[in-house]
Amino acid sequence: MNAGLLLIGTFFVLLVLNVPIAWSIGMSVVLYMVTSSSFSLTYLAQTMFTACDSFTLMAIPLFILAGALMEGGGLSQRLIGFADSMVGHKRGGLAIVTVLACMFFGAISGSSAATVATIGVIMVPSMIKQGYSKGFSYALIAAAGVLGVLIPPSIPFVTYGVATNASIATMFLGGFGPGILCGCLLIFVSQIICRKNGWEGNGLQFSWKRVASSFRSAIGALLVPVIILGGIYGSIFTPTEAAAVAVVYALIVGFFIYRELTFKKLLASLSSSAVTTSTIMVIVGTATALARMLTLERIPMELAEFIGGLTDSRVLVLIAMNIFLLMVGCVMDGTPAILILAPILQPIAADYGVDIIHFGLMMCLNVAIGFCTPPVGLNLFVATSLGNIQFTTLCKRLVPFLIALVIGLVLVTYVPVISLGIPWLFGYGA
């Protein structure tokens, strides 16, 4: 147990010192191995290799690449144009368009940061030009960016499936409920703020002709989730194969339909995807090693016994887990948080009758909220770099949206049909 405390203590000390997450995990595991003298360092290398040597895990770099290619191919601009034609004329219409665009783009990229960067570059300047405040605009895009990992396909969903052996296809199905719920809550809050400040729409009259024209332009982008999810649920291909299909589709649409994907943009997409993928894979390898060390030290069992000794109430246990995960989200990135904690917390939740898919979506929503909470929320740093806005100003403006997301988390936690309704329709649990 002392070695286990050393392992956990070292990890959190390194996090507090702002050591990169992969190094924090790896160095704590190495120190544990050296002090315990039960393992050779080659075991760490072997564990990292076997953790990444997974057919299912191949979906992550492929979805990352697909999202980058679709961004370079002009799909995001057409999605925004379609959303603007439907609701841009309403009071606070550009705020609604921003949230809808993040939902649409989330169905393509599966990445929160990519959603903030892509939609933010296009939407925020338009919002500021229309009279919206800079703080509100960047706070909204940072909060709405979490929809990128809630609307399937989602990289955290894949990570959770790898960590717990949950069905990734079922996770994708279940993600629509929480994603749409949180999107609606963000729209509701943004409308209250827009009405209070008198922020109007884009000044255009609603026109079905304009909607039809923008729909025809965006049909190539709108077909992406249909092809990916339809192929998965139609048993045509697996989630990993679906990611490969998405890459091929992005190339075809970008090069031959929209003709905006150039060779230069292709190289940039490959480069950015390689950097992101390599970072994630190092984290996957080291986090898997850390999870195995924790299991050997019986930390999961000790935690389960501790929680079981505190209360038999399912409600209180879920409250405690949510508070813990929200705190973790403030100091840890989503991928290592899921890889380390999902194998520990999911069996505990199962003991209290929480379905593995329901818990997975609850956990991924916690992780998503962590993307826009200080001090290490990735969306916050992307938004501040885009708009040269003060970090503290952005955090203050985020408060109403964070409250909305937490309300969504409470509803997802205690109303299982939000997460499991669509999977049930497809026969899950039958």
Secondary structure, 3 states (H helix, E strand, C coil): CHHHHHHHHHHHHHHHCCCCHHHHHHHHHHHHHHHHCCCCHHHHHHHHHHHHCCCHHHHHHHHHHHHHHHHHCCHHHHHHHHHHHHHCCCCCHHHHHHHHHHHHHHHHHCCHHHHHHHHHHHHHHHHHHCCCCHHHHHHHHHHHHHHHHCCCCCHHHHHHHHHHCCCHHHHHHHHHHHHHHHHHHHHHHHHHHHHHHCCCCCCCCCCHHHHHHHHHHHHHHHHHHHHHHHHHHCCCCCHHHHHHHHHHHHHHHHHHHCCCCCHHHHHHHHHHHHHHHHHHHHHHHHHHHHHHHHHHCCHHHHHHHHHHHHCCCHHHHHHHHHHHHHHHHHHCCHHHHHHHHHHHHHHHHHHCCCCHHHHHHHHHHHHHHHCCCCCCCHHHHHHHHHHCCCHHHHHHHHHHHHHHHHHHHHHHHHCCHHHHHHHHHCCCCC
